[in-house]
Each structure stands twice: as structure tokens, then as C-alpha cells.
Amino acid sequence: MAATRPGDAADAAISFDPLRPLLTRVAYRMLGSVADAEDVVQDAFLRWLGTDRNTVREPAAFLRRTVTRLCLDQIKSARRQRETYVGPWLPDPLVEEEEDDVTLPLMLALERLSPLERAAFLLHDVFGVGFDEVAATIDRDPGATRQLAARARARVRDARPRYKLEKQRGLEIANAFFEASRSGDMGALGAMLAADVGMWADGGGKRPAAAIPILGKPLVVKMLRSVAVLLRKYGSTLVQTGMIDGLPGFVTREADGELQTTALEIEDGKIAGIYVMRNPDKLRHVN
């Protein structure tokens, strides 16, 4: 990369900074890691800084392409790391004000796609990028790109919510779940859960968490009963209720002083999935 002249960074930032939130969102949806997404976007900025920007007609398309390609490279090493990950892996939680079409279950479904399928689906179906641009980004012809997106769409169909949940109703259920789980009201908890509910807890080997997913209402109730005993003894403080990766949930501070997020997948008024993030490395960005 050629040496930059004084003022180059400021000039590059003028065109880059308005696009940074979108680029970070693309990278996060591709990688499931806030820190990795920020690193990729910063790398994209350095490449933008070293580019002859006068020759770039569409900076947004150029930078989306750059970020996506960097993510495709990153996914290879991320997959190797997850082969040795301790316990269930969940994406870093994003605590947001608004609902999002890319919910946590969908992000987990995206993990099962090939990198190119994931890129084609996210760019086209989520971010509205045309197939010609997507094809240029992933270095495939438009016909093959359409097939990648269609295959991805079919494979993640079951991870998309069947019914639109009103945000306020979702937050009410999240608040009720918090109160019942901390007080040990098993009757109230049992009434909230779907028969096929599942529970995933990501401790990453850094904090205690179930080593495998807990599936089915009887086992989830049993786990929640055990957890409630500990919570009544040691305490758990509600920090905030909100949307976590598109799902209603809450942030708590636990007895060890660490933060924790709990996101609830709700189908037809019942809790179908409970996703608990306990790994402190994945909670550094949560305030």
C-alpha cells in the first residue's frame, strides 16, 4: 500500500463513515462476532484509504464487496475455532432498540450454510443487493448466485418466524419470564413454555453453562428449577429489557458480577427457544 498523504485519512473517512454502520451490520451477520465484524470493517477502511477513490463510481458497492470478501476469508478460520469451542456456540448478542428480521435462530441457521450461500442470502434477501452485484462480490455468475440464494432460502425457511410477534407483547413475556425464573414460580414458567422448547447456554468454558442444548419441556423445566434455587440464594439483577438479536429478552447482572443476556424465541404465544449468553468475551460490548 502506498504511503498516505496528510489529510488522506480524513478525506477517506468522509465517504466511509456514513457507510460504517451498514458495513458493520453486514460483517456481523456474516460472522456472528462483534469484535471480528469491527476488525473486518477497520481493515476495509484501510483498504479504502489505499484505493484511488476517484476511480470508484459506487463507494457503497465497492465497500460491501470488500467487507464480504474479507468475511469469507474470516469464516474459514472461525469454523476451525468452533470445532474446539466448549459447549454450544451462540453469536455475540446485540442489544437493540428495534426488532430485526435477522433473528438469533436465523443466524444459527446461517451457520449451517456454506460461506457463499450465506453471503448470497444475506446480501440479496436481507440487505437488498441486486444479483449482479452479489455475483461480482462472490465471484460467481448471476445464475449460480441465484441458485446459491435459493438453496440458502430453502435451508433457513424453518428458522424464520411463522407469526409476527408484536414487540410490546414479546417484552411483556420476557419480563414475566424474568420474574418467574428468578422467583422460582415453576407453575408460571411451565405455562409459558412450548412442549418442544429448547435451551442453549453459551459459557465458552469461561463461566458455568450447560455443555449441551437442553431439549423438551420436562428437561428445560428441570434445569430452570435448579437455576432458580441458585438465583434465589445468590441473586440476579435486571439491567434492562429489550430486543436481543431480533428476539425479546433481557440483560442481567449475575452474582459473580458478570453480565448475562437471555433471548426468547416466541412462537404462537409460547417460548420455543431460550438463548443464554454467559461468555464474558462475547459480552464486552454490552453496557
Buried (B, 14 or more C-beta within 10 A) or exposed (E): EEEEEEEBEEEBBEBBEEBBEBBBBBBBBBBBBBBBBBBBBEBBBEBBBBBEBEEBEEBBBBBBBBBBBBBBEBBEEBEEEEEEEEBBBBBBBBBEEEBBEBBBBBBBBBBEBEBBBBBBBBBBBBBEBEBEBBBBBBEBEBEBBBBBBBBBBEBBEEBEBEEEBEBEEBBEBBBBBBEBBBEBBBEBBBEBBBEEBBBBBBBBBBBEBBEEBBEBBEBBBEBBBEBBEEBEEEEBEEBEBBBBBBBBBBBBBBEEEBBBBBBBBBBEEBBBBBBBBBBBEBBEEBE
